[in-house]
Amino acid sequence: MEQHIVQNESRLPFRALPTAALRGRGVRQSLQGGATMLVGLVEALRLLRQLQPDAILGTGGYVCVPLLLAAWVRRVPTLIYLPDVVPGLAIKFLAHLATQIACNVEDSRRYLPPDRRKPRPLLVAGYPVQSALFTTDRATCRAAFGLDTSDNALPVLLVYGGSLGARSINRAMQRVLPDVLAMAQVIHICGQQGDAEWLRETASQLDAERQARYRLYPYLERVGSPTMIHAFGAADVALCRSGASTLAELPAAGLPAILVPYPYVHQEENADYLVRHGAALKVLDSQMCDENDPAPQGGRLFSAVQRLLTEPLTRQRLAQQSRSLARPDAAHTLADALINLATRRDNRW
């Protein structure tokens, strides 16, 4: 997926390295994963000999382990960046090897291991997002989707779950779609797992007025129209997972949100950060719908959606709090730190 995005939406060269997850696997898979990591380390050492980099930025996850280990072996300065509130096992390990550590939010400080070799100030940089998110025009963005742009238009709910979507959110939306479309226009980016087919079938059974308020996309490209920038700019409320990017994209767009953390990683702490700062509501994945309630409105998801769509003052308060968390200088802060590592020879071991 990453290779497709990089090659189709940028001019950056893409080089893949073999890697594999180790945690939460059986013995056999862990051994296979370890062998893959060793192959990745050898490939990474070869890549560094070819490129001769002056500094390396790693954004965490097990995909970074071979490269940053190779950088440590070859004494290349590294900046490890934590986008989520809570680091995973890979970042906790790599933080001991990195020349400098950066994170998205101040709350991460207590989760990062101290470095007893030498004191290094933690760089709280924010999360880089496209600058266009800060300057969107609502009418233009809604027009890109063919939505109602009149003064008395219904609010717009943006539903998304990342590049691959979020099936549980899609299923919950399918259940409450007729009732939500009575209150709002909906932009639904459902992911590329095939969910669009049955969501489109559900929408086709609605009356013409509700169908006209529903925009369904498996994925929005970075270029062309409409894009995710248009989607953020058009929306009044977002319903989404709470991956690291939501900590920056929602504040940049000034969007109040209903967050449904993916239950098997550290997304709940990300959601809690926005909730604690008054910028979002949180609904657990297991509590979105009450399967024992025959009424589609059963469950906490519909209640949260209804609240934000029908209470403009609540929506406005959350939007203001969300916008106050924005860090428009994040990309420049990280770039400056990386350039500093590349040009200061005393950063090498």
C-alpha positions as CSV (number, residue, x, y, z in Angstrom):
1,M,0.0,0.0,0.0
2,E,2.8,2.4,0.9
3,Q,4.6,1.8,-2.3
4,H,1.5,2.6,-4.3
5,I,0.8,5.8,-2.4
6,V,4.4,7.0,-2.7
7,Q,4.8,6.3,-6.3
8,N,1.4,7.7,-7.3
9,E,1.2,10.7,-5.1
10,S,4.8,12.0,-4.9
11,R,8.2,12.0,-6.7
12,L,10.0,10.4,-3.8
13,P,12.1,7.2,-4.5
14,F,10.8,4.2,-2.7
15,R,13.0,1.4,-1.4
16,A,11.5,-1.6,0.5
17,L,13.3,-3.6,3.2
18,P,12.3,-7.1,4.5
19,T,10.8,-6.8,8.0
20,A,8.3,-8.5,10.2
21,A,6.5,-8.1,13.5
22,L,7.7,-10.2,16.5
23,R,5.4,-9.4,19.3
24,G,2.2,-11.3,19.8
25,R,3.2,-14.2,17.5
26,G,3.6,-17.9,18.1
27,V,7.1,-19.4,18.5
28,R,7.3,-20.5,14.9
29,Q,6.2,-17.1,13.5
30,S,8.5,-15.3,15.9
31,L,11.4,-17.3,14.7
32,Q,10.5,-16.6,11.1
33,G,10.0,-12.9,11.9
34,G,13.4,-12.8,13.5
35,A,15.0,-14.4,10.4
36,T,13.3,-11.8,8.2
37,M,14.6,-9.0,10.5
38,L,18.1,-10.3,10.0
39,V,17.7,-10.3,6.2
40,G,16.3,-6.8,6.5
41,L,19.3,-5.7,8.6
42,V,21.7,-7.0,5.9
43,E,19.7,-5.2,3.2
44,A,19.6,-2.0,5.3
45,L,23.4,-2.1,5.7
46,R,23.8,-2.5,1.9
47,L,21.3,0.4,1.4
48,L,23.3,2.7,3.7
49,R,26.5,1.9,1.9
50,Q,24.8,2.9,-1.4
51,L,23.1,6.1,-0.2
52,Q,25.6,7.3,2.4
53,P,23.0,9.3,4.3
54,D,24.0,12.1,6.8
55,A,20.9,11.5,9.0
56,I,17.9,9.3,9.1
57,L,14.3,9.9,10.3
58,G,12.4,6.9,11.6
59,T,8.7,7.1,12.5
60,G,8.4,4.0,14.6
61,G,6.9,0.6,14.1
62,Y,8.7,-2.7,13.4
63,V,9.3,-1.5,9.8
64,C,12.0,0.9,11.1
65,V,13.9,-1.6,13.2
66,P,16.3,-3.0,10.5
67,L,17.2,0.4,9.1
68,L,17.8,2.1,12.4
69,L,19.8,-0.8,13.7
70,A,21.9,-0.6,10.5
71,A,22.3,3.2,11.2
72,W,23.5,2.5,14.7
73,V,26.0,0.0,13.4
74,R,27.3,2.5,10.8
75,R,27.2,5.4,13.3
76,V,24.7,7.4,11.2
77,P,22.8,10.0,13.3
78,T,19.1,9.1,13.7
79,L,15.9,10.9,14.8
80,I,13.2,8.6,16.0
81,Y,9.7,10.1,16.0
82,L,6.7,9.0,18.0
83,P,3.4,10.0,16.3
84,D,1.1,8.3,18.8
85,V,0.8,9.2,22.5
86,V,2.1,5.8,23.6
87,P,5.1,4.2,22.0
88,G,5.0,0.6,20.8
89,L,7.7,-1.9,21.5
90,A,9.8,-0.9,18.5
91,I,10.1,2.8,19.5
92,K,10.9,1.8,23.1
93,F,13.7,-0.3,21.8
94,L,14.9,2.2,19.1
95,A,14.8,5.2,21.5
96,H,17.8,3.7,23.3
97,L,19.8,3.8,20.0
98,A,18.5,7.0,18.5
99,T,20.6,10.2,18.5
100,Q,17.5,12.3,19.2
101,I,13.8,11.5,20.1
102,A,10.8,13.5,18.9
103,C,7.2,13.1,19.6
104,N,3.8,14.5,18.6
105,V,2.4,15.6,22.0
106,E,3.8,16.4,25.4
107,D,1.8,13.6,27.0
108,S,4.2,11.1,25.5
109,R,7.1,12.2,27.7
110,R,6.1,9.9,30.6
111,Y,6.0,6.8,28.3
112,L,9.5,7.2,26.7
113,P,12.5,5.6,28.4
114,P,15.1,7.9,29.9
115,D,18.5,7.8,28.3
116,R,21.2,7.3,30.9
117,R,24.1,7.5,28.5
118,K,23.6,11.2,27.8
119,P,20.8,13.7,28.4
120,R,18.8,14.5,25.3
121,P,15.9,17.0,25.4
122,L,12.7,15.5,24.0
123,L,11.5,17.4,21.0
124,V,7.7,17.9,21.1
125,A,7.2,18.7,17.4
126,G,3.5,18.0,16.6
127,Y,2.5,15.9,13.6
128,P,3.2,17.1,10.1
129,V,0.1,17.6,7.9
130,Q,-0.6,19.3,4.6
131,S,-0.7,23.1,5.0
132,A,-3.9,23.2,2.9
133,L,-5.8,21.8,5.9
134,F,-5.4,25.1,7.7
135,T,-6.8,27.2,4.8
136,T,-9.8,25.3,3.4
137,D,-12.9,27.1,2.3
138,R,-16.1,25.3,3.4
139,A,-18.3,26.2,0.4
140,T,-15.6,25.3,-2.1
141,C,-14.9,21.9,-0.4
142,R,-18.6,21.1,-0.2
143,A,-19.1,22.0,-3.9
144,A,-16.3,19.5,-4.7
145,F,-18.6,16.8,-3.5
146,G,-21.8,18.2,-5.0
147,L,-23.2,18.9,-1.5
148,D,-25.7,21.5,-0.5
149,T,-23.9,24.8,0.1
150,S,-26.9,27.0,1.0
151,D,-27.1,28.8,4.3
152,N,-29.7,26.4,5.7
153,A,-27.9,23.3,4.5
154,L,-27.7,20.3,6.9
155,P,-24.4,19.8,8.6
156,V,-21.8,17.4,7.0
157,L,-20.6,14.2,8.8
158,L,-17.3,12.8,7.5
159,V,-16.9,9.1,8.2
160,Y,-13.5,7.5,7.5
161,G,-11.3,4.7,8.8
162,G,-7.9,5.1,7.1
163,S,-6.7,3.8,3.7
164,L,-8.2,0.3,4.3
165,G,-11.3,1.5,6.1
166,A,-12.8,0.3,9.4
167,R,-15.3,-2.5,8.9
168,S,-16.9,-2.2,12.3
169,I,-17.5,1.5,11.7
170,N,-18.9,0.8,8.3
171,R,-21.2,-1.9,9.7
172,A,-22.4,0.5,12.4
173,M,-23.0,3.3,9.8
174,Q,-25.0,0.9,7.6
175,R,-27.3,0.2,10.6
176,V,-28.0,3.9,11.3
177,L,-27.6,5.4,7.9
178,P,-31.3,6.3,7.3
179,D,-31.5,8.1,10.6
180,V,-28.2,9.9,10.2
181,L,-29.1,11.1,6.7
182,A,-32.3,12.6,8.2
183,M,-30.0,14.9,10.1
184,A,-26.9,15.4,7.9
185,Q,-25.2,15.1,4.7
186,V,-22.6,12.3,4.8
187,I,-19.2,11.9,3.2
188,H,-18.2,8.2,3.8
189,I,-14.7,7.0,2.9
190,C,-15.2,3.3,3.6
191,G,-11.8,1.8,2.6
192,Q,-10.7,-0.6,-0.1
193,Q,-11.8,-3.9,1.4
194,G,-15.0,-4.2,-0.6
195,D,-17.4,-2.6,1.9
196,A,-18.5,0.0,-0.7
197,E,-20.6,-2.7,-2.5
198,W,-23.0,-3.4,0.4
199,L,-23.0,0.2,1.6
200,R,-24.0,1.3,-1.8
201,E,-26.8,-1.4,-1.8
202,T,-28.0,-0.1,1.6
203,A,-28.1,3.5,0.3
204,S,-30.0,2.5,-2.9
205,Q,-32.9,1.4,-0.7
206,L,-33.4,4.9,0.8
207,D,-35.7,7.5,-0.6
208,A,-34.3,10.0,-3.1
209,E,-33.9,12.8,-0.6
210,R,-31.6,10.8,1.6
211,Q,-29.7,9.3,-1.3
212,A,-28.9,12.8,-2.5
213,R,-27.2,13.5,0.9
214,Y,-24.8,10.5,0.8
215,R,-21.4,10.5,-0.8
216,L,-19.6,7.1,-0.7
217,Y,-15.9,6.6,-1.7
218,P,-13.6,3.6,-1.1
219,Y,-10.6,6.0,-1.1
220,L,-9.8,9.6,-1.9
221,E,-6.5,10.3,-3.8
222,R,-4.2,13.1,-2.7
223,V,-4.5,14.8,-6.1
224,G,-7.6,15.7,-8.2
225,S,-11.0,16.5,-6.8
226,P,-12.4,15.7,-4.4
227,T,-9.5,14.8,-2.0
228,M,-9.3,14.2,1.7
229,I,-8.4,17.9,2.1
230,H,-11.8,18.7,0.6
231,A,-13.4,16.2,2.9
232,F,-12.0,17.8,6.0
233,G,-12.9,21.2,4.8
234,A,-16.5,20.3,4.0
235,A,-17.2,18.5,7.3
236,D,-18.7,19.8,10.5
237,V,-18.2,16.6,12.4
238,A,-15.8,13.6,11.9
239,L,-16.4,10.0,12.8
240,C,-13.2,8.0,12.7
241,R,-10.6,5.8,14.3
242,S,-8.0,7.5,16.5
243,G,-4.7,6.8,14.8
244,A,-1.8,9.2,15.2
245,S,-2.8,11.4,12.2
246,T,-6.1,12.3,13.9
247,L,-4.1,14.1,16.6
248,A,-3.1,16.6,14.0
249,E,-5.6,16.5,11.1
250,L,-8.7,17.1,13.2
251,P,-7.1,20.1,15.0
252,A,-5.7,21.5,11.7
253,A,-9.2,21.4,10.3
254,G,-10.8,22.5,13.5
255,L,-13.1,19.5,13.5
256,P,-15.0,18.1,16.5
257,A,-14.9,14.3,16.3
258,I,-16.4,11.0,17.5
259,L,-13.5,8.7,17.9
260,V,-13.8,4.9,17.8
261,P,-10.3,3.6,18.8
262,Y,-9.1,0.4,17.1
263,P,-9.0,-1.9,20.0
264,Y,-5.8,-3.8,19.4
265,V,-3.2,-1.0,19.4
266,H,-2.6,2.2,21.5
267,Q,-5.4,4.2,19.8
268,E,-7.4,4.6,22.9
269,E,-4.8,6.8,24.5
270,N,-4.8,9.0,21.4
271,A,-8.6,9.3,21.7
272,D,-8.3,10.1,25.4
273,Y,-5.9,12.9,24.6
274,L,-8.4,14.7,22.4
275,V,-11.3,13.9,24.8
276,R,-9.3,15.3,27.7
277,H,-8.7,18.5,25.9
278,G,-12.4,18.9,25.1
279,A,-12.0,18.3,21.3
280,A,-13.8,14.9,20.8
281,L,-16.1,12.3,22.1
282,K,-15.1,8.6,22.5
283,V,-17.1,5.5,21.7
284,L,-15.5,2.1,22.2
285,D,-15.6,-0.3,19.2
286,S,-17.6,-2.8,21.2
287,Q,-20.2,-0.2,22.3
288,M,-21.1,1.4,18.9
289,C,-24.3,-0.6,18.5
290,D,-26.5,-2.6,20.8
291,E,-27.0,-5.8,18.8
292,N,-29.8,-6.8,21.2
293,D,-31.8,-3.6,20.5
294,P,-33.9,-4.0,17.3
295,A,-34.0,-0.2,16.9
296,P,-31.2,1.1,14.7
297,Q,-30.6,3.9,17.2
298,G,-29.6,1.5,19.9
299,G,-26.0,1.9,21.1
300,R,-23.7,4.8,21.9
301,L,-22.5,5.7,18.4
302,F,-25.9,7.0,17.2
303,S,-26.3,9.0,20.5
304,A,-22.9,10.7,20.0
305,V,-23.6,11.4,16.3
306,Q,-27.0,12.8,17.1
307,R,-25.6,15.0,19.8
308,L,-23.0,16.7,17.7
309,L,-25.2,17.0,14.7
310,T,-28.2,18.5,16.5
311,E,-26.3,20.7,19.1
312,P,-24.5,23.5,17.3
313,L,-23.2,25.1,20.5
314,T,-21.6,21.8,21.6
315,R,-20.2,21.3,18.1
316,Q,-18.8,24.8,18.1
317,R,-17.2,24.4,21.6
318,L,-15.4,21.1,20.5
319,A,-14.3,22.7,17.3
320,Q,-12.6,25.6,19.1
321,Q,-10.9,23.2,21.5
322,S,-9.7,21.1,18.6
323,R,-8.3,24.1,16.7
324,S,-6.4,25.2,19.8
325,L,-4.3,22.0,19.6
326,A,-3.1,22.5,16.0
327,R,0.6,22.7,15.4
328,P,1.1,24.2,11.9
329,D,4.9,24.3,12.4
330,A,5.3,20.6,12.9
331,A,6.8,19.7,9.6
332,H,9.4,22.6,9.8
333,T,10.3,21.6,13.4
334,L,11.1,18.0,12.4
335,A,12.9,19.1,9.2
336,D,15.1,21.6,11.2
337,A,15.9,18.8,13.7
338,L,16.9,16.4,10.9
339,I,19.0,19.0,9.1
340,N,20.7,19.8,12.4
341,L,21.6,16.1,12.8
342,A,22.9,15.9,9.3
343,T,25.1,18.9,9.6
344,R,26.5,18.6,13.2
345,R,29.3,16.1,13.2
346,D,29.4,16.0,17.0
347,N,26.1,14.1,16.8
348,R,28.0,11.0,15.6
349,W,29.3,8.5,18.1
